[in-house]
Amino acid sequence: MKSIVVLISGSGSNLQAILDACSAGFIPGKVTAVLSNKAKAYGLERAKKADAKAIVLDHKAYADRAAYDRDLIATIDQHQPDLVVLAGFMRILTPEFVQHYQGRLLNIHPSLLPKYQGLNTHQRAIDAGDTEHGCSVHFVTAELDGGPVILQAKVPVFPEDDAEAVAQRVHEQEHRIYPLVVRWFCQNRLQQQSDKALLDGLLLSDHGYANDQDDE
């Protein structure tokens, strides 16, 4: 069974989806620890309820990003993770951190990458007149939101939508595809090879796994 460490900064709804999938046996792994850079993050309560170690590492207590990430690595490594999952962790990670976990570091981003890297993705999609938006699970590289995409989910954008309505639609899809990708990793089906993702030994396209039906 794989050891999974999850990093959060807020509510932890994607964390909860992963915890539920582990509890149901869908993911052959266990969330052993949840780390947050914010002491009041509700996701820490979710961790405690699931008997995962809940840890606060406040970035404000550090002189710089590099010092924080060094302690973050040391804390994570105490739990010997097979996989590190970013689930709303609102920190830009140093190249040293990314390199340390290369190939076993996942993130979910609320856009159809490579479109709309960074923040405010839902409003940017609306402002651009997009009729389609979504989310992407990807391996993390030193480039912000630039690692190889593993799986995407699409949602419609309607003329009357505001950013909140689009966000709710996207969140529902995030909670479906993130546990699925974590499952693939824990089944030893998913690997990173340089700037590409492989599933069952096959290179995925720039937009990730393309089957319209979830492979469960």
trRosetta pair geometry for C-beta under 8 A, 3 or more apart (Angstrom, degrees):
i j d omega theta_ij theta_ji phi_ij phi_ji
1 28 6.0 -129 -120 163 69 74
1 29 5.7 148 -179 -114 76 38
1 30 5.7 43 150 -9 124 99
1 186 7.9 1 -159 -168 52 119
2 28 6.7 84 9 106 95 74
2 29 3.6 -35 65 -108 92 111
2 30 7.4 173 82 23 52 60
2 82 4.1 -96 -155 57 95 145
2 83 6.0 36 160 3 130 110
2 185 7.5 149 179 117 177 89
2 186 4.3 -130 17 -128 140 94
3 29 7.0 -147 -49 -163 10 98
3 30 6.5 -25 -112 67 51 84
3 32 4.8 -8 -156 -11 94 137
3 79 6.1 -173 166 149 130 89
3 80 5.7 65 61 95 161 76
3 81 5.0 -128 111 -119 99 46
3 82 5.2 122 49 1 69 86
3 83 7.5 172 90 31 51 70
4 18 7.2 -134 135 162 154 131
4 22 7.5 -136 33 -82 139 139
4 27 7.8 -2 -29 150 152 137
4 29 5.0 80 -26 145 114 130
4 30 6.6 -176 24 88 92 33
4 31 4.9 -52 83 -97 105 56
4 32 6.6 144 56 7 49 79
4 81 6.4 63 -133 -146 18 102
4 82 7.0 -43 -71 57 56 86
4 83 5.0 -17 -113 72 77 102
4 84 7.8 158 -161 -92 58 25
4 85 6.1 14 -175 -6 105 118
4 182 6.9 34 -117 -161 146 123
4 186 7.6 -47 -60 -78 116 120
5 31 7.5 115 -102 -155 24 68
5 32 6.3 -44 -76 61 72 90
5 33 4.9 -4 -122 66 91 94
5 34 7.5 176 -163 -85 60 32
5 35 6.8 20 176 -2 105 106
5 76 5.2 136 126 -147 167 92
5 79 5.4 124 -76 81 119 139
5 81 4.2 -78 -1 -83 108 143
5 83 7.5 180 30 93 65 54
5 84 5.1 -19 71 -113 98 73
5 85 7.2 174 88 24 45 74
6 12 7.9 89 132 -140 133 104
6 15 5.2 125 147 -117 154 100
6 18 6.7 158 -85 74 142 150
6 31 5.7 -16 -8 -141 116 118
6 33 7.6 -173 32 98 64 53
6 34 4.9 -16 69 -113 96 79
6 35 7.5 176 89 27 48 66
6 43 7.9 -119 119 168 121 131
6 47 7.8 -162 63 -92 116 112
6 52 8.0 19 30 159 109 158
6 84 7.8 162 -89 -163 28 52
6 85 4.7 -24 -108 71 75 104
6 86 7.9 157 -159 -92 61 14
6 87 5.3 -5 -170 11 108 123
7 34 7.7 165 -88 -161 24 57
7 35 5.2 -22 -110 71 72 95
7 36 7.4 146 -164 -87 56 42
7 84 6.9 27 -13 179 109 96
7 85 7.1 -178 21 89 72 51
7 86 5.2 -24 64 -112 107 60
7 87 6.8 151 71 28 51 69
7 89 3.9 16 124 -78 103 145
8 12 4.8 -1 -139 -89 158 93
8 15 5.7 -34 -70 -46 136 138
8 34 6.2 0 10 -176 116 103
8 35 7.4 157 27 83 68 45
8 36 5.0 -33 78 -94 81 93
8 41 5.6 150 116 166 107 147
8 43 4.0 -52 122 78 165 163
8 44 7.7 -157 72 -49 128 65
8 87 5.3 -27 -87 80 87 90
8 88 5.4 25 -143 75 74 94
8 89 5.8 -96 -98 -74 13 75
9 36 6.1 141 -103 -152 33 87
9 37 5.7 -16 -108 46 90 95
9 38 5.4 74 -162 7 68 118
9 41 5.9 -146 169 -99 25 134
9 88 5.6 -126 39 134 82 82
9 89 5.4 123 -26 -131 96 37
9 90 4.2 -70 31 14 168 94
9 91 7.2 154 -68 -22 130 85
10 38 7.2 28 -73 54 49 141
10 41 5.4 -114 -100 -135 11 94
10 42 7.0 3 160 30 52 86
10 43 6.5 76 91 -16 36 113
10 88 5.1 -80 38 146 102 135
10 90 7.4 60 -26 -17 104 118
11 41 7.4 -118 -46 -168 19 74
11 42 4.8 1 -130 55 52 119
11 43 6.1 88 127 -49 23 86
11 88 7.3 -17 47 106 70 170
12 15 3.7 -36 -171 36 94 129
12 16 6.0 104 127 -28 85 86
12 34 7.4 28 -126 -164 140 142
12 41 6.7 94 -35 159 107 102
12 42 6.1 -141 21 90 104 76
12 43 2.3 128 -48 -103 136 101
12 44 7.7 174 -32 -16 150 39
12 46 4.9 -154 106 28 139 144
12 47 7.7 -96 -160 -35 164 86
12 87 6.5 62 -135 117 63 122
12 88 6.9 -138 -85 50 41 133
13 16 5.5 -46 -151 30 36 114
13 17 6.8 40 149 -20 63 99
13 88 7.9 78 34 -24 75 145
13 171 6.5 10 106 -167 148 117
13 174 7.8 77 104 94 106 123
13 175 6.7 -66 145 -80 97 113
14 17 5.5 -46 -150 32 39 115
14 18 6.6 36 151 -16 65 103
14 87 4.1 -156 87 -154 115 109
14 88 6.4 153 27 -15 118 102
14 108 6.2 -166 -134 40 158 145
14 174 5.7 -68 -93 144 108 116
14 175 6.5 -140 -107 -91 59 66
14 178 5.3 23 -159 53 107 170
15 18 5.8 -61 -154 38 32 108
15 19 6.2 33 150 -20 68 107
15 31 7.6 92 -164 -131 87 160
15 34 6.4 58 -150 -124 141 130
15 43 5.0 85 34 -148 154 115
15 46 5.7 119 107 99 119 144
15 47 7.3 -48 164 -64 138 83
15 87 4.7 144 -56 106 78 156
15 88 7.8 -82 -23 30 99 110
16 19 5.5 -51 -142 37 34 114
16 20 6.2 35 157 -20 66 105
16 43 7.8 -127 -39 -124 84 80
16 46 5.3 -96 -79 -150 89 144
16 175 8.0 -20 81 -127 88 112
17 20 5.9 -53 -148 36 28 111
17 21 6.4 27 153 -18 62 108
17 174 7.6 170 13 119 162 77
17 175 4.0 -164 -91 -148 147 81
17 176 7.9 -89 -163 -45 142 25
17 178 6.1 90 95 68 132 114
17 179 5.3 -122 143 -39 96 114
18 21 5.6 -54 -146 37 32 111
18 22 6.4 35 153 -20 65 103
18 27 6.8 14 -163 -11 72 163
18 31 6.4 100 120 -61 110 127
18 85 6.7 123 -101 121 169 169
18 87 7.1 -113 0 -81 135 149
18 178 6.4 -70 -64 123 98 109
18 179 5.4 -177 -99 -92 56 83
18 182 5.8 56 -129 16 108 168
19 22 5.8 -55 -151 35 30 111
19 23 6.3 29 153 -19 65 108
19 31 5.7 -56 -94 14 77 144
19 46 6.5 -165 -3 160 159 105
19 47 7.9 -149 -85 -99 139 47
19 50 4.6 -93 -155 -95 129 159
19 52 7.4 -108 -110 -15 113 135
20 23 5.6 -56 -147 37 31 112
20 24 6.2 24 156 -14 66 110
20 179 7.6 -59 72 -91 85 149
21 24 5.9 -57 -142 41 30 108
21 26 4.2 -77 -164 68 82 119
21 27 4.5 70 125 -11 103 107
21 179 3.7 152 -43 -152 162 133
21 182 7.1 119 92 73 144 124
21 183 6.9 -99 162 -60 133 105
22 25 7.8 44 176 -67 30 21
22 26 7.5 -78 -62 55 21 75
22 27 4.7 -47 -83 68 63 113
22 29 6.0 -76 -116 82 107 67
22 30 5.8 119 -172 -109 136 43
22 31 6.0 -152 -4 -10 165 88
22 50 8.0 76 71 -171 125 132
23 50 7.2 -111 -60 -136 118 105
25 28 7.5 24 -168 -84 61 62
26 179 6.4 36 108 159 130 123
26 183 5.9 -64 146 -92 81 130
26 216 7.9 -48 -151 -155 103 108
27 179 6.1 -110 -50 -165 118 87
27 182 5.3 -7 -121 113 132 107
27 183 4.8 -114 -100 -86 70 74
27 186 5.5 88 -172 30 80 154
28 183 7.3 85 10 -144 74 69
28 186 4.8 176 65 136 78 120
28 187 6.4 98 30 -75 123 69
29 82 7.2 -125 -127 58 125 127
29 83 7.1 -11 -153 31 162 127
29 182 7.1 -109 43 159 139 103
29 186 4.2 -114 -34 -119 118 144
30 52 7.9 179 161 -94 84 98
31 34 6.5 26 164 -57 120 92
31 47 7.2 -117 129 -127 127 84
31 50 6.5 29 67 119 121 139
31 52 4.6 -28 114 -98 96 145
32 52 6.2 143 163 -140 10 89
32 53 6.5 7 150 16 62 103
32 79 4.7 160 107 -170 127 122
32 81 7.1 -156 44 -91 121 81
33 47 7.7 26 -169 -159 34 134
33 52 6.0 176 -95 174 18 94
33 53 4.1 -24 -109 65 82 106
33 54 7.8 180 -157 -71 64 22
33 55 6.0 8 -173 1 110 120
33 76 7.4 -174 84 -128 137 55
33 78 7.9 74 -44 79 163 95
33 79 4.5 -123 -1 -70 130 161
33 81 7.8 -96 41 -69 105 112
34 43 6.2 -142 171 140 139 101
34 44 6.4 -177 104 -109 121 52
34 46 7.4 113 -71 82 177 89
34 47 3.6 -128 28 -91 138 140
34 52 5.3 76 -13 118 98 128
34 53 7.1 177 25 85 62 55
34 54 5.5 -12 66 -110 100 63
34 55 7.0 168 85 27 48 75
35 55 4.7 -26 -105 76 75 104
35 56 7.6 152 -158 -96 63 19
35 57 5.9 -1 -169 11 111 111
35 72 7.1 130 146 -146 156 87
35 75 6.4 110 -105 117 141 129
35 76 6.8 -77 -15 -80 150 84
36 39 7.3 156 99 -80 117 22
36 41 4.1 -144 -155 35 155 147
36 43 6.3 147 -75 71 129 110
36 44 5.6 -84 5 -60 140 104
36 54 7.8 -4 6 -170 107 82
36 55 7.4 161 23 87 65 54
36 56 5.7 -29 71 -110 87 66
36 57 7.5 158 80 32 37 67
36 89 8.0 -148 -122 -113 55 84
37 56 7.7 100 -136 -162 13 67
37 57 6.1 -43 -102 83 59 72
37 58 6.3 102 -172 -126 61 32
37 59 4.6 8 -159 -18 123 102
37 89 7.2 97 -1 -156 110 84
37 90 7.6 -118 51 59 128 76
37 91 6.0 104 -21 -48 157 129
38 41 4.5 108 81 -42 98 99
38 56 7.5 -87 93 -138 18 101
38 58 7.5 81 -96 -112 30 76
39 44 7.8 -20 -169 -12 39 162
39 56 4.7 33 -99 -137 71 153
39 58 6.5 -16 -40 -77 96 109
41 44 5.3 103 82 -15 86 98
42 45 5.5 -43 -170 28 60 113
42 46 6.9 64 136 -20 73 98
43 46 5.1 -46 -153 32 46 118
43 47 6.5 53 148 -25 69 98
43 87 7.5 155 -134 99 153 116
43 88 7.6 170 -47 69 149 124
44 47 5.5 -46 -153 29 36 116
44 48 6.7 37 150 -19 64 102
44 54 4.3 96 -162 -165 83 126
44 56 7.0 -6 -99 -65 147 92
45 48 5.7 -50 -149 34 36 112
45 49 6.5 36 154 -19 65 105
45 54 7.7 53 -59 -113 22 158
46 49 5.9 -57 -151 36 30 111
46 50 6.5 14 155 -6 64 112
47 50 6.0 -72 -152 46 29 101
47 52 4.2 -89 -165 76 84 106
47 53 7.1 -41 162 84 124 25
47 54 4.1 141 89 -83 130 94
48 51 7.6 36 -176 -75 33 26
48 52 7.4 -90 -64 57 23 66
48 54 5.1 -37 -56 -20 85 138
53 79 7.0 -151 42 -90 137 129
55 75 6.3 171 150 174 154 130
57 68 7.4 130 145 -163 110 87
57 71 6.4 177 -158 117 130 112
57 72 5.9 154 113 -94 159 77
57 75 6.0 -150 -67 10 142 168
58 61 4.8 81 88 -8 100 107
59 62 5.9 -62 -164 31 51 112
59 65 7.9 6 -158 -110 117 60
59 68 5.0 26 -130 -131 80 152
59 91 6.6 167 -69 -105 153 130
62 65 7.7 111 111 -85 128 18
62 67 4.6 -178 -168 94 113 109
62 68 4.0 177 56 -67 167 87
62 71 7.2 -151 -89 20 133 133
63 67 5.5 58 47 20 85 152
64 67 5.3 96 58 9 73 101
64 68 7.2 -138 100 -4 39 91
65 68 5.7 -59 -151 38 33 112
65 69 6.2 28 157 -18 69 109
65 91 7.9 159 -137 -175 101 106
65 92 7.3 -26 -141 82 146 86
65 94 5.7 148 133 -60 106 105
66 69 5.9 -57 -145 38 29 107
66 70 6.5 34 154 -24 63 103
66 94 5.6 90 -100 -91 63 158
66 96 7.1 62 -137 28 86 137
67 70 5.8 -51 -151 29 31 114
67 71 6.9 23 155 -9 63 104
68 71 6.1 -64 -157 41 32 104
68 72 6.1 35 148 -24 68 110
68 91 8.0 -124 121 -159 139 146
69 72 5.1 -50 -141 36 37 119
69 73 6.3 43 156 -23 66 99
69 93 6.4 113 -114 -155 128 72
69 94 4.5 -133 14 18 170 118
69 96 6.4 124 117 76 135 104
69 97 4.3 -98 -168 -57 124 122
70 73 5.9 -50 -153 31 29 111
70 74 6.6 27 151 -16 62 107
70 96 7.7 -5 -76 110 74 139
71 74 5.5 -53 -147 38 36 113
71 75 6.2 35 155 -20 68 106
72 75 5.9 -56 -147 37 29 109
72 76 6.2 28 156 -17 65 108
72 97 6.7 6 83 -118 123 127
73 76 5.9 -58 -144 39 28 109
73 77 6.0 25 160 -20 65 113
73 96 7.9 -72 -46 128 147 97
73 97 6.1 -146 -63 -117 106 78
73 100 5.5 -7 -127 116 129 171
74 77 6.0 -58 -144 36 25 110
74 78 7.2 42 152 -34 57 95
75 78 6.0 -42 -165 9 34 116
76 79 6.4 -72 -176 36 43 103
76 81 6.1 -46 171 2 94 129
76 84 6.3 14 -165 -105 142 125
76 101 8.0 -33 121 -74 152 129
77 80 6.9 45 -174 -76 53 42
77 81 7.6 -96 -104 15 38 88
81 84 5.4 87 117 -65 152 76
81 104 7.3 157 121 142 97 128
82 104 6.4 -129 156 -153 47 135
82 185 8.0 155 128 143 104 105
82 186 7.4 96 101 -110 136 73
83 104 5.1 -128 -108 -174 51 91
83 105 7.9 170 -163 -78 60 29
83 106 6.8 4 -174 2 105 111
83 182 6.9 135 135 -142 159 85
83 185 5.5 94 -98 130 142 140
83 186 7.0 -77 -12 -70 145 81
84 101 5.0 -39 28 -155 136 150
84 104 6.2 82 15 124 80 84
84 105 5.0 -11 70 -108 104 72
84 106 7.4 171 89 24 54 68
85 106 5.2 -14 -117 64 68 103
85 107 8.0 154 -165 -82 52 38
85 178 7.8 95 -162 -178 127 111
85 182 6.5 -4 -91 -97 138 120
86 89 4.5 -96 -151 27 88 117
86 105 7.2 40 -19 -180 103 84
86 106 6.7 -155 25 96 78 52
86 107 4.2 -8 61 -103 123 82
86 108 7.4 -164 90 17 81 63
86 140 6.7 82 0 -61 134 140
87 108 7.0 30 -115 26 60 111
87 178 7.4 88 -109 -174 101 155
92 144 6.5 -36 -129 -99 105 114
93 97 4.4 -109 -179 79 107 134
93 98 5.5 123 113 -52 122 89
93 140 7.2 37 46 168 144 139
94 97 4.8 101 58 2 78 100
94 98 7.2 -148 95 -2 44 86
95 98 5.6 -57 -146 40 36 111
95 99 6.0 37 156 -22 69 107
95 142 4.4 17 -112 -119 89 121
96 99 5.8 -54 -144 36 28 111
96 100 6.4 35 154 -27 62 105
97 100 5.8 -55 -153 27 30 114
97 101 6.9 -8 162 11 63 106
98 101 6.7 -81 -154 53 28 86
98 102 6.5 61 148 -74 66 78
98 105 6.6 -143 -141 73 62 165
98 140 5.7 -127 -131 128 101 103
98 141 6.3 85 175 -166 138 25
98 142 5.1 178 71 -76 156 63
99 102 5.4 -11 -150 -36 36 115
99 142 7.6 14 -49 -63 84 106
101 104 5.4 -104 -177 73 80 84
101 105 4.0 92 119 -55 116 116
101 140 7.6 24 94 67 110 119
102 105 6.8 -39 -94 13 21 115
102 141 7.9 48 -123 -109 90 65
102 192 7.0 -125 168 86 73 141
103 139 7.1 -4 -109 -148 29 133
103 191 6.8 -7 -157 -162 103 70
103 192 4.3 -145 -114 48 66 112
104 185 7.6 122 -133 -169 69 131
105 139 6.6 83 76 -163 70 69
105 140 4.2 -67 119 42 111 115
106 137 6.3 0 -173 -175 111 97
106 138 7.3 156 -151 83 66 32
106 139 6.4 -54 -100 -102 60 45
106 140 6.8 -172 -109 -18 9 94
106 150 7.7 -35 -130 8 108 146
106 181 6.6 155 -150 124 148 125
106 182 7.1 -149 52 -83 164 77
106 185 7.1 -111 -46 -44 137 156
107 137 7.4 171 89 -150 41 55
107 138 6.0 -21 64 64 86 79
107 139 8.0 64 20 174 82 10
107 140 5.0 87 -13 -72 114 102
107 145 7.5 -113 106 -105 141 61
107 147 7.3 112 34 39 111 129
108 135 6.0 19 179 171 99 117
108 136 7.1 168 -153 86 57 42
108 137 5.0 -28 -99 -96 80 72
108 138 7.9 139 -100 17 34 68
108 174 5.6 104 159 -146 147 104
108 177 7.7 138 -123 89 123 101
108 178 5.1 -49 -65 -90 144 115
109 113 5.9 62 77 -50 135 117
109 117 7.5 -22 -174 -123 150 58
109 121 7.5 125 164 -56 84 160
109 135 6.6 169 85 -157 44 72
109 136 5.1 -14 58 60 94 91
109 138 6.7 -10 7 17 113 114
109 145 5.1 97 -108 -133 156 109
110 121 4.8 165 98 59 92 141
110 122 6.7 -35 141 -48 127 88
110 135 5.1 -36 -118 -103 46 93
110 167 7.2 4 -162 -125 149 74
110 170 5.2 73 -148 149 100 149
110 174 7.2 -40 -92 -69 83 129
111 115 5.4 -130 160 94 119 82
111 116 3.7 -156 -127 76 162 114
111 117 7.4 -123 58 -66 142 32
111 121 4.2 -126 -58 -160 110 138
111 124 7.9 -16 -100 72 134 120
111 125 7.0 -177 -122 -58 96 118
111 133 6.8 -67 -129 -164 61 85
111 134 7.0 69 -172 71 25 57
111 135 7.0 47 12 -106 18 41
111 136 6.6 -28 81 4 53 108
112 115 5.3 26 76 42 77 115
112 116 7.8 68 45 35 57 107
112 132 7.3 15 -16 128 151 95
112 133 6.7 -156 -13 -162 102 38
112 134 4.6 58 -64 53 94 105
112 135 7.6 -27 -69 -10 54 9
112 136 6.2 117 -131 -49 33 110
112 152 5.6 64 -129 -160 80 139
112 154 6.6 23 -82 -98 128 85
112 207 7.4 2 -176 -137 95 106
113 116 7.8 -108 -90 61 54 68
113 117 6.9 62 -120 -77 93 81
113 136 4.3 -87 11 35 104 168
113 138 6.4 -20 42 -44 159 144
113 145 6.2 -156 -107 164 125 97
113 146 7.9 -178 -164 -107 130 33
113 149 5.5 -179 76 -79 117 122
113 152 7.5 -148 36 -92 78 120
113 207 8.0 168 80 -120 71 62
114 117 6.7 -23 -171 -44 67 105
114 146 7.4 35 -123 -121 100 67
114 206 7.7 -39 -23 165 104 113
115 125 7.8 79 139 -92 127 92
116 121 4.2 103 151 -133 133 91
116 124 5.1 153 -118 89 117 138
116 125 6.4 -42 -56 -57 156 87
117 144 6.0 112 171 112 122 92
117 145 3.9 170 -139 79 93 132
117 146 6.8 11 -114 -62 145 76
118 121 7.5 154 83 -66 58 86
118 144 6.8 46 -73 134 72 130
118 145 6.6 -118 -34 11 43 144
120 123 5.0 -43 178 46 94 112
120 124 5.6 103 117 -29 87 100
120 163 7.8 -49 -159 -134 72 146
121 124 5.6 -61 -146 39 31 114
121 125 6.3 33 157 -22 67 104
121 133 7.7 136 142 -162 98 118
122 125 5.8 -53 -153 32 30 110
122 126 6.6 28 150 -15 64 105
122 133 6.8 73 -122 179 63 159
122 163 4.2 114 107 -151 117 82
122 164 8.0 125 123 -44 155 20
122 166 4.3 157 -156 91 113 124
122 167 5.0 -63 -62 -61 162 81
122 170 6.9 -131 -88 -2 110 143
123 126 5.5 -53 -149 38 37 112
123 127 6.0 37 153 -21 69 107
123 163 4.4 -24 -65 -86 81 129
124 127 5.7 -51 -141 38 31 112
124 128 6.3 27 157 -17 63 109
125 128 5.9 -60 -147 39 28 108
125 130 4.3 -64 -171 43 82 135
125 133 4.3 51 -176 -97 165 122
125 157 6.0 -155 136 -80 115 158
125 166 6.8 179 73 -178 127 160
126 129 7.8 41 174 -67 32 25
126 130 7.2 -73 -71 41 23 88
126 157 6.5 -155 -90 -171 67 133
126 161 6.4 -138 -105 95 117 101
126 162 7.4 16 -105 -145 165 31
126 163 6.4 -107 -3 -75 141 72
126 166 6.7 -141 -55 -23 108 152
130 133 5.7 100 113 -64 134 85
130 157 5.4 67 101 37 81 150
131 156 6.6 -27 165 -154 73 76
131 157 5.5 -156 -152 58 25 89
132 154 5.5 -11 -172 -167 107 115
132 155 7.4 151 -156 76 59 38
132 156 6.4 -45 -100 -114 61 45
132 157 6.4 -129 -52 8 13 95
133 154 7.3 139 78 -154 28 65
133 155 5.7 -29 72 65 79 88
133 156 7.9 44 26 150 78 9
133 157 5.1 74 -8 -51 109 116
133 166 5.9 24 62 -167 155 121
133 169 7.9 93 75 90 110 120
133 170 6.6 -62 119 -77 109 116
134 152 5.7 73 123 175 137 96
134 153 5.2 -169 -163 94 113 52
134 154 4.1 -68 -69 -106 139 42
134 155 5.4 150 -90 9 69 75
134 170 6.4 158 -148 -121 27 94
134 173 6.5 -63 -151 97 81 160
135 152 6.8 174 88 -149 44 65
135 153 5.6 2 52 51 87 91
135 170 5.2 121 -43 -171 109 98
135 173 5.6 164 28 97 117 111
135 174 5.0 -47 113 -78 175 84
135 177 6.9 172 91 48 111 135
136 149 5.1 -59 -168 -131 121 110
136 150 8.0 129 178 42 76 63
136 151 7.4 165 -151 88 54 43
136 152 4.7 -20 -100 -99 76 88
136 208 6.9 171 -147 -17 92 141
137 149 7.4 103 76 -159 47 65
137 150 4.9 -51 100 60 93 107
137 151 4.9 11 44 54 109 87
137 152 7.6 -158 20 -74 67 43
137 177 5.8 -154 -17 131 123 108
137 178 5.8 159 -89 -102 128 62
137 181 4.5 -149 127 -20 159 166
137 208 7.4 98 63 -120 76 157
138 145 7.5 93 54 -160 145 54
138 147 4.6 146 145 84 110 92
138 148 6.1 173 -158 88 94 35
138 149 4.7 -51 -94 -100 103 47
138 150 5.9 172 -103 1 38 83
138 197 7.6 -128 -144 -48 63 139
138 208 7.6 -113 -89 -73 77 121
139 147 4.3 -126 90 157 66 130
139 148 5.1 16 38 53 109 85
139 150 6.8 101 -26 -43 77 109
139 192 4.5 105 -120 -92 166 130
139 197 5.9 169 -9 -85 118 105
140 147 5.0 -140 -119 -23 13 154
141 146 5.8 -75 64 87 110 87
141 147 4.0 150 -2 -89 89 89
141 148 7.6 79 -27 -7 121 69
141 195 7.1 6 -72 -114 159 77
143 146 3.0 -41 111 55 117 144
143 147 6.9 164 63 -51 90 58
147 192 7.8 -37 -176 -127 115 134
147 195 7.8 -146 -149 -144 53 66
148 192 6.4 156 43 -132 128 92
148 195 5.7 144 -58 169 106 50
148 196 5.2 126 -115 -141 152 17
148 197 4.2 177 124 -28 124 89
148 204 7.2 120 165 69 112 111
148 208 8.0 130 156 -84 74 77
149 152 6.3 2 179 -47 129 101
149 197 6.8 -114 82 9 32 137
149 204 7.2 -125 91 120 70 128
149 206 6.5 60 33 162 117 43
149 207 5.7 -35 92 -152 147 23
149 208 4.0 -94 130 -46 94 100
150 181 5.3 94 111 -132 139 126
150 184 7.7 179 176 69 130 146
150 190 6.7 28 -139 -150 132 131
150 197 4.8 -133 -91 175 75 167
150 199 7.3 114 -155 -59 88 114
150 204 6.5 99 -130 53 44 172
150 208 4.9 45 114 -131 15 116
150 209 6.6 10 162 -10 57 97
151 177 5.1 -163 118 -171 125 119
151 180 6.7 -73 88 92 175 116
151 181 5.4 -149 21 -73 128 112
151 208 4.7 -161 -72 157 23 142
151 209 4.9 -11 -96 35 82 108
152 177 7.6 0 -170 -158 8 168
152 207 5.7 -55 5 177 138 86
152 208 5.3 145 -12 45 84 131
153 173 3.7 -168 111 178 142 126
153 174 7.5 -148 45 -61 132 39
153 176 6.6 96 -84 72 160 115
153 177 4.9 -155 -30 -33 121 139
154 173 7.8 -176 42 -132 16 165
155 166 7.2 147 100 -155 130 72
155 169 4.3 139 -177 140 153 117
155 170 5.7 -125 14 -77 145 61
155 172 8.0 104 -90 58 136 103
155 173 6.0 -139 -51 -21 110 141
156 169 7.7 -88 55 175 60 157
157 161 5.6 -110 -164 39 70 154
157 166 5.9 10 -114 -107 93 119
158 161 4.8 118 60 -32 74 103
158 165 7.9 -62 47 125 102 138
161 165 4.5 -137 -146 81 82 127
161 166 5.2 79 168 -51 133 92
162 165 5.4 98 51 8 64 101
162 166 7.4 -132 100 0 33 91
163 166 5.8 -59 -150 41 35 109
163 167 6.0 40 153 -26 69 108
164 167 5.5 -52 -144 34 31 115
164 168 6.5 33 156 -22 63 102
165 168 6.0 -51 -152 30 30 111
165 169 6.7 28 151 -16 62 106
166 169 5.7 -58 -154 37 35 112
166 170 6.2 32 152 -18 69 108
167 170 5.7 -58 -146 39 31 110
167 171 6.2 36 155 -26 67 105
168 171 5.7 -49 -146 30 30 114
168 172 6.9 36 154 -23 60 100
169 172 6.1 -51 -161 25 31 113
169 173 7.2 21 148 -9 61 105
170 173 5.8 -62 -159 39 39 107
170 174 6.3 45 146 -27 72 103
171 174 5.3 -47 -146 29 37 117
171 175 6.5 34 157 -19 66 103
172 175 6.1 -58 -156 33 29 109
172 176 7.1 25 147 -16 61 107
173 176 5.5 -57 -154 35 41 113
173 177 6.1 14 161 -5 76 110
174 177 6.6 -69 -138 44 26 92
174 178 5.7 21 173 -21 68 115
175 178 6.8 -38 -117 31 22 107
175 179 7.4 18 177 -6 50 108
176 179 7.3 -83 -174 38 20 98
176 180 6.8 11 150 -16 60 118
176 214 7.3 -107 163 -84 108 147
177 180 5.3 -59 -150 38 41 117
177 181 6.3 38 157 -20 74 103
177 214 7.8 -142 -101 -111 71 114
178 181 6.0 -55 -149 36 32 107
178 182 6.4 31 154 -16 65 107
179 182 5.5 -56 -145 40 35 112
179 183 6.2 45 153 -27 66 102
180 183 5.5 -50 -153 30 31 117
180 184 6.7 34 150 -20 63 100
180 214 5.9 -103 -118 -158 153 115
180 215 7.7 114 -174 63 120 65
180 216 7.0 -83 -125 -92 103 79
181 184 5.5 -46 -151 30 37 113
181 185 6.6 37 151 -18 65 101
181 190 7.0 76 -168 -87 72 169
182 185 5.7 -52 -151 35 35 112
182 186 6.2 27 154 -14 67 109
183 186 5.9 -63 -146 42 28 105
183 187 6.2 23 156 -16 65 111
183 216 7.8 9 109 -136 161 67
184 187 5.8 -64 -149 41 28 109
184 189 4.6 -88 -168 72 78 114
184 190 4.2 76 127 -34 105 121
184 199 6.3 -36 -172 -130 140 103
185 188 7.8 35 173 -73 34 25
185 189 7.4 -94 -74 53 19 72
185 190 4.5 -60 -83 58 61 123
187 190 7.8 76 60 -1 83 86
189 199 5.9 24 146 -159 96 69
189 200 5.4 -14 -161 -64 95 67
190 197 7.0 -14 -164 -174 91 101
190 198 7.1 155 -153 84 44 58
190 199 5.6 -11 -100 -104 74 72
191 197 7.4 158 86 -159 43 56
191 198 4.7 -11 63 59 90 106
192 196 7.4 152 -160 84 57 45
192 197 5.9 -36 -104 -104 63 64
192 198 7.5 177 -93 17 14 82
193 196 5.1 -21 70 69 88 95
193 197 7.6 151 24 -106 75 15
193 198 5.5 45 -4 -20 116 119
193 203 7.6 -81 53 -102 129 89
196 203 5.3 -27 173 -142 138 100
196 204 7.0 162 -177 48 84 73
197 203 7.6 114 78 -154 45 54
197 204 4.6 -17 82 35 94 125
197 208 6.8 3 61 -116 141 74
198 201 5.9 -1 171 -137 120 15
198 202 6.3 151 -156 67 78 29
198 203 5.8 -43 -99 -89 79 44
198 204 6.8 -165 -98 -9 24 85
199 202 6.0 -32 68 60 66 85
199 204 5.8 62 1 -59 103 110
199 209 6.0 22 0 -83 162 110
204 208 5.2 -1 163 -144 135 37
204 209 5.7 -59 -129 -61 123 55
204 210 7.8 161 -157 -21 84 84
205 208 6.7 -46 66 28 74 17
205 210 6.0 39 21 -48 129 121
207 210 6.8 74 88 -88 103 91
209 215 7.2 -105 179 11 146 122
211 214 7.8 154 101 -83 108 13
211 215 6.1 74 65 -43 148 103
